[in-house]
Amino acid sequence: MRFRGILPAFVADLVFANISEADASGFALRETSATGQGNAFAGATASAEDISFMVNNPAGLTRHPGENFSGTMTAIVSKATFAKTSATLYGGGNISGNNGGADAAMDSLVPAVYYARQISPDVYAGLSLTVPYGLISKYDPTWVGRYYGIKSDIKTFNFNPVVAYKATPQLSIGGGVQIAYTRGMLTNAIDFGTINTLQSLGVGGATPGAVDGFGEMEGDDIGFGYNLGILYEFRPGTRAGIAYRSEIHQKLDGEERFYNGSIGNTISGLTGAFKNTGIHLDLTLPESLSTGIYHEITPRLAVMAEAAWTAWSRVTEMRVKFDNPSQSADVTTAKWHDTMFYALGLTYKTDNKWTWRAGVAFDESPIPNNYRTPRIPDEDRYWVSFGGRYQITSKSYFDFGYTHLFFKDASLSLSTSGTGNAAKGNLRGSYETGVDVLAVQYRLTF
């Protein structure tokens, strides 16, 4: 992999754990705040309960005078199991192998760190380090879908300095710059037997489905974007917010390494393909628009709501281009669609020490049924969340949040007639998925 500097790679290695199929649709992550987790992120753009909400709406910083620090760690416990209906080769015959193992998802830890300071009576500055995008799926190397994917690992580390300005006693505005470092790795098996048949190469012993090679591609890039937010307080305890995060265009440059075996090397010599080569993958992290409300019914009880739109329709395909002119581009058609996220929540303060939270949400998947792949077997999901806060001292707090996600079963139907699928086979089946998320957070006001 060709890194763009030692520091970004070092920082990413330091903070990234494995990211499993997580709580937001596509490959987005919402694990930014234990406080928000407890309410299923209802009112995330309006609540501004602590500085971790600057990711959702930077204008909310004006509610936190002085100097503040917050750190969050989120554990994601995921399970995704595949049940095969059929798996056949291009020319007929079954593909050997199991269903991928007991669990294609992996448990993970996701960190987030925040710092904010009041610069003047009306100006506030903040900084967040978060992981807004990421996924990892991993199957047994000899499973029936190995030609479509074995391991997929994509991670984005986001550095987001922001500034907020209190324009009037009711109105605050904010904005910042997003600096996103993304790196990815994709692996899959290569059916040299079927390639031999499709290209009429005549290589002896190249039996379809029985002579596999292995490909591993890696790449990384740094991209830039921005985020904006508005927070308006109609009266004490009642406020609304709206926030926008821009798209970020990235071009992951790196390399693909091939492990062919003797027959694969013979085919490589005849075709000029399947040789180690540089790669280039265009990736767009989509823009989003969110709005939320927060209302205190009594000094102890508050309710909140959130709606968020994400432009996943920007993901139309994944096209990996190779420096080797003999290696055709690897194309996966996606045709994702835009999604909506809806959440409702409530917070109840029992006394000066304890506060309790609850929330529910619905999150749409951007992936149409006929374009779902083993790399991201995503589906619509429902959230049920609860959490709380304990005030340790007058200036320090401990927060926690828990969410269970209920997924619809995800069908998979991939055909050799699809773009680039001829040598990958026909694969049909379904996924059962479940996710538990537990977040803890420490807050300190100086």
C-alpha positions, 0 to 999 in steps of 0.5 A, spaced: 500 500 500 502 506 498 501 511 504 501 518 503 505 519 509 507 516 515 503 520 520 496 518 517 497 511 517 500 511 524 494 514 527 489 510 523 493 504 526 492 507 533 485 508 533 482 503 528 479 497 531 475 492 526 469 495 524 463 490 523 456 491 520 454 497 524 448 501 526 447 505 520 446 504 513 451 502 507 457 502 511 456 509 515 457 509 523 453 513 528 457 511 534 460 518 536 456 519 542 454 514 548 449 520 550 446 520 543 446 512 543 441 512 549 436 516 545 437 512 538 440 519 536 433 522 536 434 530 537 442 529 535 442 536 531 438 539 537 439 536 543 447 539 544 447 535 551 455 535 551 460 537 546 460 530 542 454 532 539 458 537 535 459 532 530 451 532 528 451 540 529 457 544 530 452 550 532 451 546 539 458 548 541 455 555 544 451 551 549 458 549 552 462 555 555 469 554 558 473 548 556 470 541 555 473 534 553 469 528 552 471 521 550 467 515 547 468 508 546 463 503 543 463 496 542 459 493 537 457 485 537 455 483 530 453 476 528 451 475 520 450 468 518 449 466 510 444 460 508 445 458 501 440 456 497 444 455 491 451 456 488 453 454 481 458 455 476 458 459 469 457 452 465 453 448 470 455 444 476 455 446 484 461 450 487 464 447 493 464 450 500 461 451 506 456 457 508 462 462 510 463 460 517 458 461 523 459 469 523 461 473 517 461 479 521 466 481 527 466 484 533 469 491 534 471 497 538 470 504 535 473 510 539 471 518 538 474 524 542 472 531 542 475 537 545 472 544 545 473 551 548 470 558 548 474 563 545 470 569 546 463 570 549 460 569 542 465 564 539 467 557 540 471 552 537 472 545 537 475 539 534 473 531 533 476 525 531 471 520 529 470 514 525 464 515 521 465 510 515 467 503 516 466 495 515 469 489 515 466 482 513 470 476 513 468 469 510 472 462 510 477 462 504 473 456 501 466 458 502 461 458 496 461 465 495 469 466 495 469 468 488 465 474 490 469 476 496 472 473 502 474 479 506 472 486 505 475 492 510 474 499 509 475 504 514 475 512 515 478 516 520 475 523 520 479 529 523 473 535 524 475 542 527 469 547 527 467 554 529 460 556 532 458 563 533 452 565 537 449 570 533 443 572 537 441 569 544 436 564 540 440 563 534 447 559 533 451 557 527 457 553 526 461 550 521 468 546 520 472 542 515 472 535 514 479 531 513 478 524 512 483 519 511 480 512 508 484 506 507 481 499 504 482 492 503 478 487 499 480 480 497 477 474 493 478 467 490 479 467 483 476 461 479 482 460 474 478 453 471 472 458 469 477 463 466 480 458 462 474 455 459 471 462 458 477 465 454 478 458 451 486 458 453 486 450 453 490 450 459 490 442 461 488 441 468 484 447 469 477 445 472 472 450 473 471 451 481 477 446 482 483 451 481 483 457 485 488 463 485 487 469 490 487 476 489 488 482 495 488 489 493 489 495 498 489 502 497 488 509 501 487 516 500 485 523 504 479 527 502 476 534 504 469 536 505 465 541 510 460 541 515 455 546 517 449 547 522 444 552 525 441 551 532 435 556 534 432 556 541 425 558 541 424 558 548 428 555 554 428 548 553 425 548 546 430 548 540 431 545 533 437 544 529 439 543 522 445 540 519 449 538 513 455 534 512 458 535 505 460 529 500 467 527 500 471 525 494 477 520 494 481 516 490 484 510 493 491 508 490 494 502 492 496 495 489 493 488 488 497 482 489 496 475 486 497 468 488 496 464 482 499 457 483 502 453 477 496 453 473 494 460 474 501 462 473 500 459 466 494 463 465 497 469 467 503 468 462 498 467 456 493 473 458 498 478 461 493 479 466 493 477 474 500 480 475 501 484 481 499 491 479 497 498 481 490 500 482 485 506 483 478 506 486 474 512 486 470 512 492 465 518 494 463 518 502 455 521 501 453 528 503 447 528 509 442 533 511 439 532 518 434 536 522 432 535 529 427 538 535 428 538 543 423 540 547 423 539 555 416 538 557 418 539 565 425 540 568 425 533 569 422 530 562 424 532 555 422 529 548 426 529 542 426 527 534 430 526 528 430 525 521 436 524 516 437 524 509 443 521 506 445 521 498 447 514 498 445 514 490 452 517 489 454 509 489 452 507 483 458 502 482 465 500 485 470 500 479 477 498 480 482 500 475 489 497 474 495 499 471 496 493 468 493 494 461 492 487 460 488 487 466 480 489 465 477 493 470 474 490 476 466 492 476 461 491 481 454 494 480 451 497 486 445 502 484 444 504 491 439 509 493 438 515 498 436 513 505 432 516 511 433 515 518 428 517 523 428 517 531 424 518 537 427 519 544 426 521 551 430 523 557 428 523 564 432 526 570 431 522 576 435 527 581 441 531 581 446 525 580 442 520 575 439 521 568 435 516 564 434 516 556 430 511 551 429 511 544 427 508 538 429 509 530 428 506 523 434 506 518 433 504 511 438 500 507 441 503 501 442 497 497 436 494 492 435 486 493 438 485 486 444 488 487 446 486 494 453 482 495 457 478 500 461 484 502 455 489 505 449 484 506 445 490 508 438 491 510 433 495 513 433 495 521 430 498 527 433 500 533 431 500 541 436 504 545 436 506 552 442 509 556 443 514 562 448 519 565 451 519 572 454 525 575 461 524 578 462 531 580 460 538 579 465 538 573 465 530 570 460 525 568 459 518 566 454 516 560 452 510 557 448 507 551 445 501 549 442 499 542 439 492 539 438 492 532 433 488 529 435 487 521 430 484 516 433 478 513 437 480 507 436 476 500 442 475 496 441 473 488 447 474 484 448 471 477 453 470 472 449 474 467 451 480 471 457 485 469 463 482 471 460 476 474 461 470 469 467 467 472 464 468 479 458 463 479 451 464 481 450 465 488 443 465 492 441 465 499 439 469 505 442 473 511 440 473 518 443 479 522 443 482 529 447 487 532 448 489 539 452 496 541 454 498 547 457 505 548 461 508 554 463 516 555 467 520 560 466 528 560 470 533 563 469 541 564 475 545 566 
